[in-house]
Amino acid sequence: MSKKVKPTPPFTSEDEERAFWETHDSTEYVDWSKAKRVRLHNLKPTTQSISLRLPISLLESIKTAANSRDVPYQSLIKVWLSEKLHDAH
């Protein structure tokens, strides 16, 4: 049996919608039992630039490793960080 849900109010902007969901429980507005898993294959994750100070010798070693793999060094750093984080869990 489906759960009775409240109608979602209309929003005039993403900021207004974001503020609403920060203070409301989605289970009152969405019947999650009907949800289906989807894959967004072409969705690029949001990125943020950071500044990271590395010893020159370390950066040169990373660039050498990236060059030998024919990938940009920043991409290699991201892969290594992701792998290390995954291994830590």
N, C-alpha and C positions, 0 to 999 in steps of 0.2 A: 504494500500500500504506500502510495506517495505521501510525502510529508507536505503539509501546507506551508508555503513560503510567502514572505512579504514581497511585494513588488519593489524592484530596485528604483529609487528615485531618478529622475532625469538629471544629468549633469551638464553644466555649460562649459566645463573645461576639464582637462586632465588633473589639474591641481585640485579642483573641487572634488573630483572623484577620489583622488588619492587621500585627501583629508577625510572623506567619508569612511573609506575602508580602514583607515588607521584607527578609527573609533567605533567600528561596528563589526560584529561577528558575521562572517559570510554564511554560516550555517543557517542563519535566519532568513537569508535571501536566496540561497541556492540549495537545491536538492542534490547533494553530492552523491547519493546512491545511483543517480542516473548519469553521472560523469563518465566519460570515456577517455582513455589515454590517447594522446596524439603525439606525433613527432613533427617538429618544425625543423626540417633538414637544412633549410637555407638561412636560418636565424643565426646572426652573428652575435656573440655575447658582447655586452657593453664593456668597454675597456676604459681605463683611466691611466694617464701618464703619471709616472713617478720618477723621482730622481734617486739614483742609487750610486753611492760612491764606492768604487772598487779599486784595489791596487792595480796599477797599470799592467803589471805582469799577469795578474789573474784575467783581466779583460783581454789581453793579447792571447792568452791561452784559450779563452772561450772563443775568440774570433777565429783562431786557428782550427779549433775543433769544428766550428760551424762551417768554415770554408771546406774542410775535408768531407763534410756531409752535404755540401752544396745547399745550405740553408742560411737565411739571415741569422746573425748571432743573437738578436733579440728574440727571435722565434725559438731558437735552441734554448735560451735561458728560460722561456716560458714553459717549454716541454719539460725541462729538467725540474723546475720548481713544482710543476703539476705532478710529475712522477714521484718526487720526494714526498709531497703532501699525501699522495695516495698511499704510498708505502707506510707512512706514519699512522695510518688508520687501520 
